Amino acid sequence: MNLYNPSKATETILDAAYSYIQSVPYRVGLRWVFYRLLQDGYLETKDDYVKLKGLAATARKRFYKRWRPDTLVDEGRSIATAWQPCDRADAIGILHRYADIVPDLYLGQEQVPFLIFEAATMSGQFEHFAGWANRSAFRGDASIPHKWNIAKHCDELYRQYNKPVHILYFGDYDKKGVQIPKSAMADIFDWVEPGTEVEFTRCGINDGDQDRFNLPEKSLKPGTYEWESLESDDAGELIREGLSVAVDVKQLEMEIREAEQDTIDLQSELQAYLQEFE
């Protein structure tokens, strides 16, 4: 493989991009990196996305510094794997790992949250900050089947918990970012079963957040702001604030921590017991 020797300007962009990627505890896609670079002045306009796409592709394929083919996540494709061989000894050896204590998180809550966000590139953030919650990406204008599935999922949640389902929406602050959830929710409200209680709150970005988090305006669109321009911790703050509209977040997180420790203890006990049968 030939060594990749980019220009000084390209090296600066790639090094900054890799630094952003390593700065968060979850995996990100190229679009998230692009908006970080754009906000901090490494790139100038949204048209530079194509330029960055080429630079990042070359860096990954040529193993430039610490760049690798899997440095960025692919948000739309996955590999379905075949069954793996597992005999009796293998099964006994791993059986304890399936003991997983999961608390009934909404037992003491008034509502059941359902997080919906505008773009697939936001998936890593929501997995990190609210991995325990029901959530889904619209990926822009949601398709009719996707909106139908969301409505039916609301029906299932309402039947399971007998509590209102509260859809919390997160996206850009611009004409499209406001119109997308409004249009989608009109269909979702129509398609849930009679008696299913569904509420809706748009949680961010909203007017005022640009000053609060010092967000840059979208290029060529004054007065509009993109979710991807948020710092990771600021995005987490908005997610937690949004969740607090529907649930007691601190209570949920305490129950999750207790269940995680109980799971560790139980798995250790089971592992010691099962070793007698290997």
C-alpha positions as CSV (number, residue, x, y, z in Angstrom):
1,M,0.0,0.0,0.0
2,N,1.4,3.4,-1.0
3,L,1.9,5.9,1.7
4,Y,-0.6,8.8,1.7
5,N,1.1,12.2,1.9
6,P,-1.7,14.8,1.9
7,S,-1.1,18.6,1.6
8,K,-0.6,20.5,4.8
9,A,-4.2,22.0,4.5
10,T,-5.7,18.5,4.0
11,E,-3.6,17.1,7.0
12,T,-5.0,19.9,9.2
13,I,-8.6,19.0,8.3
14,L,-8.1,15.2,8.7
15,D,-6.3,15.7,12.0
16,A,-9.1,17.9,13.3
17,A,-11.7,15.5,12.1
18,Y,-10.1,12.5,13.8
19,S,-9.8,14.6,17.0
20,Y,-13.6,15.2,16.9
21,I,-14.3,11.5,16.3
22,Q,-12.2,10.6,19.3
23,S,-13.8,13.3,21.5
24,V,-17.1,11.5,22.0
25,P,-17.8,8.1,23.7
26,Y,-20.0,6.9,20.8
27,R,-19.5,6.2,17.1
28,V,-20.3,8.9,14.6
29,G,-20.8,9.3,10.9
30,L,-19.3,11.6,8.4
31,R,-22.1,14.2,8.5
32,W,-21.6,14.7,12.2
33,V,-17.9,15.3,11.7
34,F,-18.6,17.7,8.8
35,Y,-20.7,20.0,10.9
36,R,-18.1,20.1,13.6
37,L,-15.5,21.1,11.1
38,L,-17.8,23.7,9.5
39,Q,-18.6,25.2,12.9
40,D,-15.0,25.6,13.8
41,G,-13.9,27.1,10.5
42,Y,-12.0,24.2,9.0
43,L,-14.5,24.2,6.2
44,E,-16.4,27.1,4.7
45,T,-19.7,26.1,3.2
46,K,-22.1,23.1,3.0
47,D,-20.7,22.4,-0.4
48,D,-17.5,21.4,1.3
49,Y,-19.2,18.2,2.4
50,V,-18.3,16.5,-0.9
51,K,-14.7,17.6,-0.5
52,L,-14.6,16.1,3.0
53,K,-16.2,12.9,1.8
54,G,-13.4,12.4,-0.6
55,L,-10.7,13.3,1.9
56,A,-12.1,10.9,4.5
57,A,-12.5,8.1,2.0
58,T,-8.9,8.4,1.0
59,A,-7.7,8.6,4.6
60,R,-9.6,5.5,5.6
61,K,-8.6,3.4,2.5
62,R,-5.0,4.4,2.7
63,F,-4.8,4.0,6.5
64,Y,-3.6,7.5,7.0
65,K,-2.1,7.9,10.5
66,R,-4.8,6.4,12.8
67,W,-7.6,6.4,10.2
68,R,-9.1,3.0,9.3
69,P,-12.0,1.8,7.1
70,D,-14.2,1.5,10.2
71,T,-13.2,4.9,11.7
72,L,-16.7,6.3,10.7
73,V,-20.0,4.4,11.2
74,D,-22.2,3.4,8.3
75,E,-25.7,4.4,9.5
76,G,-27.6,2.6,6.8
77,R,-26.0,-0.8,6.2
78,S,-25.2,-3.8,8.3
79,I,-24.2,-7.5,8.0
80,A,-26.5,-10.3,8.9
81,T,-24.4,-13.2,10.3
82,A,-25.1,-16.9,10.2
83,W,-25.6,-19.1,13.2
84,Q,-22.4,-19.9,15.0
85,P,-21.6,-23.5,16.3
86,C,-22.3,-24.0,20.0
87,D,-22.0,-27.4,21.7
88,R,-23.1,-28.3,25.2
89,A,-19.8,-27.1,26.8
90,D,-20.0,-23.9,24.9
91,A,-23.6,-23.3,25.9
92,I,-22.8,-23.9,29.6
93,G,-19.8,-21.7,29.4
94,I,-21.8,-18.7,28.2
95,L,-25.2,-19.3,29.7
96,H,-24.6,-17.0,32.6
97,R,-24.2,-14.0,30.3
98,Y,-27.9,-14.2,29.4
99,A,-28.9,-13.5,32.9
100,D,-29.8,-9.8,32.6
101,I,-31.9,-7.9,35.2
102,V,-34.0,-5.2,33.5
103,P,-36.1,-2.9,35.8
104,D,-39.6,-1.9,34.9
105,L,-38.5,1.6,34.2
106,Y,-42.0,3.2,33.8
107,L,-43.7,1.5,36.8
108,G,-43.4,4.7,38.9
109,Q,-43.6,7.2,36.0
110,E,-46.5,9.1,34.7
111,Q,-45.7,8.7,31.0
112,V,-43.7,6.6,28.6
113,P,-41.2,8.5,26.5
114,F,-40.6,7.8,22.8
115,L,-37.6,9.8,21.3
116,I,-37.7,10.7,17.7
117,F,-34.8,12.5,16.0
118,E,-34.5,14.1,12.5
119,A,-31.3,12.4,11.1
120,A,-29.7,9.0,11.3
121,T,-26.4,10.6,12.1
122,M,-27.8,11.5,15.5
123,S,-28.3,7.8,16.4
124,G,-25.0,7.4,18.3
125,Q,-25.8,10.3,20.6
126,F,-29.2,9.0,21.5
127,E,-27.9,5.5,22.0
128,H,-25.3,6.9,24.4
129,F,-27.5,9.4,26.4
130,A,-30.8,7.5,26.3
131,G,-30.0,3.9,25.3
132,W,-32.8,2.6,27.6
133,A,-35.5,4.6,25.9
134,N,-37.7,3.8,22.8
135,R,-36.3,5.8,20.0
136,S,-36.2,6.1,16.2
137,A,-34.7,8.3,13.4
138,F,-37.1,9.9,10.9
139,R,-34.2,10.3,8.3
140,G,-35.7,13.5,7.0
141,D,-39.3,13.2,5.8
142,A,-40.5,9.9,7.3
143,S,-41.9,7.4,5.0
144,I,-45.6,6.3,5.3
145,P,-44.6,2.7,6.5
146,H,-42.2,4.2,9.1
147,K,-44.9,6.6,10.4
148,W,-47.4,3.7,10.5
149,N,-44.9,1.6,12.5
150,I,-44.4,4.4,15.0
151,A,-48.1,4.7,15.5
152,K,-48.4,1.0,16.1
153,H,-45.5,1.1,18.5
154,C,-47.3,3.8,20.4
155,D,-50.3,1.5,20.6
156,E,-48.1,-1.3,22.0
157,L,-46.5,0.9,24.6
158,Y,-49.9,2.2,25.7
159,R,-51.3,-1.3,26.1
160,Q,-48.2,-2.5,27.9
161,Y,-48.0,0.3,30.5
162,N,-51.5,1.8,30.4
163,K,-49.9,5.3,30.4
164,P,-49.7,8.1,27.9
165,V,-46.9,7.8,25.3
166,H,-45.0,11.1,25.0
167,I,-43.2,11.6,21.7
168,L,-40.2,13.9,22.1
169,Y,-38.8,15.2,18.9
170,F,-35.2,16.5,18.3
171,G,-34.0,18.2,15.2
172,D,-32.7,21.3,13.4
173,Y,-34.2,24.7,14.0
174,D,-35.2,25.6,10.5
175,K,-38.4,25.5,8.3
176,K,-37.9,21.9,7.4
177,G,-37.0,20.9,11.0
178,V,-40.2,22.4,12.2
179,Q,-42.4,21.1,9.3
180,I,-41.2,17.5,9.4
181,P,-42.5,16.5,12.8
182,K,-45.7,18.6,12.4
183,S,-46.6,16.7,9.2
184,A,-45.5,13.3,10.6
185,M,-47.4,13.7,13.8
186,A,-50.6,14.6,12.0
187,D,-50.5,11.1,10.5
188,I,-49.4,9.4,13.7
189,F,-52.2,10.9,15.7
190,D,-54.6,9.7,13.0
191,W,-53.3,6.2,12.9
192,V,-53.1,5.3,16.6
193,E,-55.9,3.2,17.9
194,P,-58.9,4.9,19.5
195,G,-58.1,5.3,23.2
196,T,-54.3,5.3,22.8
197,E,-53.1,8.5,24.5
198,V,-50.2,10.2,22.7
199,E,-48.6,13.5,23.5
200,F,-46.0,15.4,21.5
201,T,-43.3,17.9,22.4
202,R,-40.6,19.4,20.2
203,C,-37.5,19.4,22.4
204,G,-34.8,21.0,20.4
205,I,-33.2,22.8,18.7
206,N,-35.7,25.6,19.5
207,D,-35.5,29.3,19.4
208,G,-33.1,30.5,22.2
209,D,-30.9,27.4,22.1
210,Q,-28.6,29.2,19.5
211,D,-27.7,31.8,22.2
212,R,-27.6,29.3,25.0
213,F,-25.1,27.0,23.2
214,N,-23.4,29.6,21.0
215,L,-24.5,27.8,17.8
216,P,-23.4,29.1,14.3
217,E,-26.1,29.9,11.8
218,K,-26.5,27.7,8.8
219,S,-24.6,29.0,5.9
220,L,-26.9,30.8,3.4
221,K,-29.8,30.4,5.8
222,P,-29.7,33.1,8.5
223,G,-31.7,32.4,11.6
224,T,-31.5,28.6,11.2
225,Y,-29.4,26.1,13.2
226,E,-28.4,22.5,12.9
227,W,-28.4,19.8,15.6
228,E,-25.0,18.5,14.5
229,S,-23.5,21.9,15.4
230,L,-24.1,21.1,19.1
231,E,-21.2,20.0,21.2
232,S,-21.7,16.5,22.5
233,D,-22.3,17.5,26.1
234,D,-24.8,20.1,24.9
235,A,-26.7,17.6,22.9
236,G,-26.8,15.4,26.0
237,E,-28.2,18.2,28.0
238,L,-31.0,18.8,25.5
239,I,-31.8,15.1,25.4
240,R,-32.0,14.9,29.2
241,E,-34.1,18.0,29.4
242,G,-36.4,16.7,26.8
243,L,-36.8,13.4,28.7
244,S,-37.6,15.3,31.9
245,V,-40.8,16.5,30.2
246,A,-42.1,13.0,30.4
247,V,-40.2,11.2,33.2
248,D,-38.0,11.6,36.3
249,V,-34.6,11.0,34.6
250,K,-32.6,10.8,37.8
251,Q,-34.9,8.1,39.2
252,L,-34.7,6.1,36.0
253,E,-30.9,6.3,35.9
254,M,-30.6,5.2,39.5
255,E,-32.8,2.2,38.8
256,I,-30.7,1.3,35.8
257,R,-27.4,1.5,37.8
258,E,-28.9,-0.7,40.5
259,A,-30.1,-3.3,37.9
260,E,-26.6,-3.2,36.2
261,Q,-24.9,-4.1,39.6
262,D,-27.5,-6.8,40.3
263,T,-26.8,-8.3,36.9
264,I,-23.1,-8.4,37.5
265,D,-23.6,-10.1,40.9
266,L,-26.1,-12.6,39.5
267,Q,-23.9,-13.5,36.5
268,S,-20.9,-14.1,38.7
269,E,-23.0,-16.4,40.9
270,L,-24.3,-18.3,37.9
271,Q,-20.9,-18.6,36.3
272,A,-19.5,-20.2,39.5
273,Y,-22.4,-22.6,39.7
274,L,-22.3,-23.6,36.1
275,Q,-18.6,-24.4,36.1
276,E,-19.5,-27.6,37.9
277,F,-21.3,-28.9,34.9
278,E,-18.7,-28.2,32.2
